[in-house]
Amino acid sequence: MFSFRAKSGARFRSAGRDRETDEERLAAIESAVREALVAAEREKSALGQRLEQARTTATILAGTDTYEHETRLPEKTAGLAESEAEMSRAENRLLDLDRHISKLKRIEGAILADSGIPEPTRS
């Protein structure tokens, strides 16, 4: 009797080639996750710097006199209210970014744990 291989002429890849293909797929996912992680961390850093600048501006608008809020010009009051709203949005976005970064790190860790690739050293 003839074997299946002899009859069909079908050829299958070697185990080494299969492993290489699997590693390429995981590497593509790992690369995308790392890019997303770097972008999220960059956004968080820049937003944190802008938030500090907004806090400084709000402090200046609020003034330092004890009863300054009673005699503050309407333009300053409006500017202060807008500044507070922007800072609140920025703080909420920073919390979102923290959650996003945490999820990306978990995904990265799972990929690296399953692939046998050592995790990168972070500074």
N, C-alpha and C positions, 0 to 999 in steps of 0.2 A: 504494500500500500504506500501511496505517496502522502507525504505530510502536507498540512495546510499551506505551508510556505511554498512548497514546490508547486502546488496547484494554482494558487492565486498570484504568485509573484509579489505579494505584498511584503514591504520592508518596513521595519519599525526603527525609530531612532534608538540610539544607545542610551543607557541610564545616565551617562555623563552629559549627553546632549539635553536630555530632559531636565536634569538638575540645572544646567546652564540657562535654559529657557525660563525655568521657575525663578532663578536668581535675578534674571533681567527684569522680570515682571515686578518682583518685590523692590528692586532697586529703583524702578520708575516711580512706584508709589512712595517709597522712602524719600526720594528727591522732591516730589511734590509736597510732601508733608513738611520737609525741612524748609523749603521755600516759603510755604505758608507761615511757618513758625517764625522765620526771620522777619517776614513782612509784618506780622502781628506785633512782634517785639519792637520793631522799628516804629510802628504806629504808636504803640504805648509810650515809648520814650519821648517821641516828639509831642504827643498830646500832654504828657506830664509836664514838659517844659512850658508849653503854652498855658497850661493851667496855672502854673506858678506865676507867669507873667500877668494873667488875669487877676490872680489874688493880689498881686502888688498894685495893679490899677484900681481894684476895688478898695483897697486900703487907703489909697490916695483920695479916691472919691468920697469915702466915708468920713475922712478927716480925723483929727485928733482931739478936737475940743469936746468937752463933756456934753454940751448942749448943742453941738453943731447941727444935729439932725433937725432941730427946731427952726433953724434959719437957713437951711440948705436951699440953694436955688433949685427950681423944678427940673432944670436940665441935668443937674448933678443927681437928683433923685431918680430920674428916668434912666440915666446912664448906669447908676448903681444897680437898679432893678434888672436891667438887661445883662449887666455883668454877672449878677447872681444867677440868673437863669442860664447863662452860658456855662458858668462853672458847674452848675448842677448837671447839665447835659454832659459835660466833659467827665465829671466824676462817675456818672452812670456808664459812660462809654469805657472808662478805665476798668470798671467792674466787669463789663462784658468781655473786654480784651483779656482780663485775667482768666475768666472761665474758658475762653476760646484757646488761649495758650495752654492751659491745663489739659484740655481735651487733645490738642495736637501733640503734646508731650506723651500722653497715654497712648495715642495711636503710634507715635514713633517708637515708643518703648515696646509695644506689642509686635511691631514689624521687626525690630531688631532682635527681640527675644526669639521669635519664630525662625528668623533667617540664619541665626548663628553668626551674624555680623556683629563685631564688638561695637558698643555704643560710643559715640564721639565724646571726647573730653570737652567739657564746657568750662569756660573761665568765668 
